[in-house]
Amino acid sequence: MSITVDIRKNLGAFTVDAGFEAGNGITTLFGKSGAGKTSIVQMLSGLMTPDTGKIVLNGKTLFDSASRLQVPAQDRQIGYVFQDARLFPHMNVRRNLEYGTRRRKKQGNDAPKFDDVIAVLGIEQLLDRQTHQLSGGERQRVAIGRALLSSPRLLLMDEPLAALDAERKWEIIPFIQSTQREFGIPAIYVSHAVEEVLQLADKMVLLVDGGVAASGPVEDVMNRPDLIRVTGAGDPGTVIPVWVKDEGVDAGIARLSFAGGEFRVVATGLEKGTRLRLRVRARDVSLATSRPKNVSVLNVFEGRVTAVSDDERPQAEVSIDVGGATIWSQITRRSLHELEIEPGSNVFAMVKAVAIDRPAIRT
């Protein structure tokens, strides 16, 4: 799958002017509230018309202002999962799902099968319920199922977990992952929550004030603290690919290997060999110029400073190369000067095990 987007839309005091490309897997539109994320997916779906630009999906032009082409929403073969599910209240779960199959533009072996969709989403026991009897997480699973059963070429998901509490989010994320593994339908996923992006996304499009600040693999974009700071969405930090060396049976501490060594984190039940993304906030990384002794910190890494932010803020971001992996630290400029830390300095980066965000489990 490939989608090329180059669109502009004036919305009064706010203008969307965004261009990016996306492929297979999940691409997240990430940014703080009001960055233009929902407006972009509405233009992709055909629910809103850009003023100028072009949208091309798998070689088929869906919108082109130059030739005055605007393919109607119902003819785009795009599934849309809204933040509030929007199930039909006069239909039970089964009939809501069957509505998705009636909207199919194509049939065949590659179209998701009804039984396969309900099995992957774990909603077999919900089929005869009325929609008002569903929990928030169940409603979103049914909404995802209805969208999948329309056999879309592209799935748009507009903050589908925003209305759920933290526990319900962690319950539904594995179902979204399962739909990707099982059906392989590419998705554009709107979010301003870092934990969702780490769990789900392959590529990130970082939005600021209606425009694209950066796009690329999640690790590359999120490892730019200057970009994250500009968006105001999330804390600057480091995303590090790791794999489980030890499941965490020893006092609840799991060992996660990476290019620069081994992290120890508070976690249990992780499957050995599983690949994860680890999120380490820069503010949780302390620095020392000599190896610390008699400290409670479990993660101490020797590395070399490769860059120091040079703006006038009272705190500085310091980039440390640890065995080929990058770890960012945020310290005060006073500490930076007192410790005489500069590019080329040898330092020890210290990270408390309890400070590391929950790993994002993606095989």
N, C-alpha and C positions, 0 to 999 in steps of 0.2 A: 504494500500500500504506500502511496505517496500523496501528500496534500501540500499544495503551495498556496500560501495566503499572502495577499498584498492589498490591504483594504484601508479605507479612510471613511470616517463618519463623524459629522459634527453633531454633537448632542447639547447644544446651547453653550454653556460655559466650559464644556468638556469636549475634547476631540480624541477619537480613537484613530491612531495612525500606526498600523502594525503590519509587519511582514515577517513571515517565518515559514519553515518547511518542517514537516513531520513525516515519520514512516511507521513501520510496524511497532507493536508494543503500545505502551502508554506514554503519551506526552502530556505533561502537566503545564497548565497556564498558572503561574504562581505570582502572587503579589498581594499587597494589602488591599483591604476593602476599598472600592472606588478606583482601582487601577485599570478597569476596562475589561476584566475577564469575561463576565457574563455577556456583555455587549458583543464581544468577539464570537462566542459560541452561538449566540442568537443569529448573527450574520452568517455563520457557517451553516446553521440549520435551515436558513431561509425565513426565519421568523422576523428578521430585521434586514432591511436592504442597505448596503453601504452606499455612500454618495459616489465614490469612485473606487476603482481597483479591480481585482480579479481573484477568483477562487477556483482552483483546479483540483479535482479529486480523481486519482487513478487515470489521469489523462483526459477526463471529461470535465469541461468547463461548466461550473455551476453558476458563476456570476462573472460578467465582464461588462464594465460600464462603457467601454469604447464601442462595443457592438450592441449595447443595450440588451444584453442577455441576462435573464434572471429566471433560473429553473425554480419552479414552485417547491415549497417545502415538502409536499407529499410525494414529489417525484425524485427526491435526492437520495433515497435509500440511506438515510441517516437516522439512527436511533438516538433518542434524547431522554436522559434521566435527570429529572429536576430535583432541586433541593428538597421539595416537599412531596415527592412521590407522585402526586396527582393521579391517584387511582380513581376509577369510576365508582362512585359510592353506591350506585344502583345495581352493580354487578358484584358477584362473589369473586374470589381469587381466580378460580378456574376460567370464568368468563373474561376477566381482565387479561389473563394470559392468552386466551384464544383470540382476543382482539388483536394482539400482536401478530398472530399467524395470518389473520385476514388482511393485514397491511403489507404482506410480502409482495415484492415486485419480481421475485424469482423463486423457483422451486429447485429441487435437486438434492444430490447427496451432500453438498457442502452447506446446505441450510440447516441451522440448529434444530434438532428434533425436540418435540415437546417433552418427552420423558427424560431426555438427556439434560435439558435445561433445569427442570424441577429437581432432578437428582443432584446436579452440581450445586445448586443454590440451597438445597436442603429444605424445600418447601412442600414436600409431598403431603404432609399432614395438615397443610393450610388450605388445600384446594377448595374445600366446601365452606370455608369461613367467609363471613362478610368483611369488607375492608375495615369497618369501624371496630372490629374485634382484634385487629392486628396491632402489635407493638410497632414503635418507630423503625426498628431494625428489620422487622418482618415486612413492613410496607416497602422499604427500600429494596429488599431482595425481590419482592414481587415486581416492583417497577423495573428493576434490572432485567428480570426474566421477560417481561412484556417487550422491552426494547430489543432483547436478543432474538426473540421469536419473530420479529419483523424482518429478520435476516439482513441487518444493515451492513453497508460497506464500511461505515464508520460509526462509532458510538461516542456521543457527547455526554459527559457526566458533569453537571454543574453543582459542585459542592454537595454531593449526595449524602455526606456524613455530617454536615454542619449542624443539623438539628438534633443530633444524637449526643448523649453523654459519652464520656471517655470509655466506659466499659462496653457500651453498645458498639462504639467505633471499632474497638479491638475485636469484637465478635464478627462484624461484617466485612472487615478488610480481607480476611482469608477467602471469603466467597468471591470478592472481586478478583483476587489473584487467581482463583480456580477457574473463573470464566475466561480469563486470558489464556491460561494453559490449555484449557479444553477446546475453546472455539477459535482462538487466535484472531478475534476481531479487534483491529486497532482502535484506540480510544484517545480522545482529548479530555483530560481530567482537570477541572477547575478546582483550585484549593489555595488557601492561605495558611495551611497547617503543615509545618515542617514534618511532623511525624507521619502524616499521610503520604507526603511526597517520597520520603525515604522508603516506606513500605512498598509503594506501588509503581513509581515512575521510572521510566528508562531515560527520558529526555525532559529537560526543563526549558520553558520559555518564560523568562523573568520580565514582568511587566511593571512599568513605572509611568503613572500619569498617561495611560493610553498608548504608550509606545513600548517597544521591545528593548530592554536594557542589555540582555544577553540571551543566548540560547545555546544548548549543547547537552552533553551527558550530565546527569544530575550531579555526579561527583565534581565535575569540572566547574560548573556554575556555582555550586554551594561552597566550594573551597575558595571563593573570592569574597573575603569579608567586606571589601569596599562596595561590592554590588549588593550584598544582603543589607548592609547599613543604609544604602540609598533607598531601597525599597521600603524599609521600615517593617518588613515581614520576617520575623525570626531573628535569632541572635547570630552574630558572626561565629563561625566555627569551622570544623573540619569533618568531612565525610570520608571514612576510611573503609575500603573493602577488606573484610576479614573472613576467616573460616574457623569453625568450632574445633578446637583441639581437645577440649575436655568439657563435658556436659554440665558441670557445676555440682557434682555430687559431694565435693569436699567443702563443707561449711557454706554451701550455697554460692561459691565463687567459681565462675566459669572462666576458662582460658581461651582466648581468641587470638589466633596467629595473624600477623600482617607482615608486610615487607620489612618493617623495621624492628620486629621482635614479637612481643606477646602482650596483649592486654588482659588484665584480670578484672572482671565485672561481676556485679551482683546479678546472677541469673541461674535458673535451674531448668531442667527439662529440654535443653537445646540438643538437637541431634548432632552427634559427632560428624564432622565433615561438611556440615551445612554452611553455605556461604551467606554472609550477612553484610549489612551496611552499618557501620558504627558512627554515631554522631557525637563529637566531642566539642562542647562549646569553648570558645577561646577564653572566656572569662573564668573557666574552671581549670585552666592550665597555668601553673606557677612555674617560675624559672629560677634556677640556681647556677652559679658559675663553677661550683665544685660539687662533687657527688654528696648528696645529703645522707646523714647517718641518723639512726634511731628516730625514724619518722613513721607515722602510721600510713602514709601514702603507699599503695601497692604498685602503682605504675610509675616507674622512673625510667626515662629514656634519654640516652646521650645523643646529642645531635649538633648540627652546625646551623647558625643563623644565616638565612639566605636573603631576607628582606625585612625592613622595618618601615612602617607607614610614616610619612613625613609631613602630615598635616599639623594643624595647630591645636588639636584636641588634647585635653589633659591625659588621655590614655592612648597607648600605642598598640598596634597589632604587630606581632613579631612572628615571622615565618621560620620554622625550624625543619631542616631536612633530617629525618631519622631513617637511615637505611634505605633511602629512596622514596619514602613516604613523607608527606608534608603534614605537620601539626602546627596549628596557629595558637598563639598565646596572646592574651590581652592584659597588659600591665600598665601601671602609671608611668608617665614620662619621668617622674622623679626616680622610680626604681630603675628605669632604663639607663638614666645617667649615672646613678650611684653604682650600678653593677657594671657600667661601661660596656653595655651590650650594643653591638653593631654588626652589620653583615660580616661574616667570617668568624665571629665569636663562637667558641665551643660552650655549649650550655647543657643543662639537664632539665628536661621538661617533666613536670610532675602532675599526675592526674589521679584524683581520688576515685576509687572504684565506684563509690556511691554517687558520684557526680555525672557519670556517663549515662546518656539517654538510653532508653530501652532500645536494643538492637532492632533493626528492621529486617525481618526474616524474609529473604528472597532467594530461592534456589536458582 
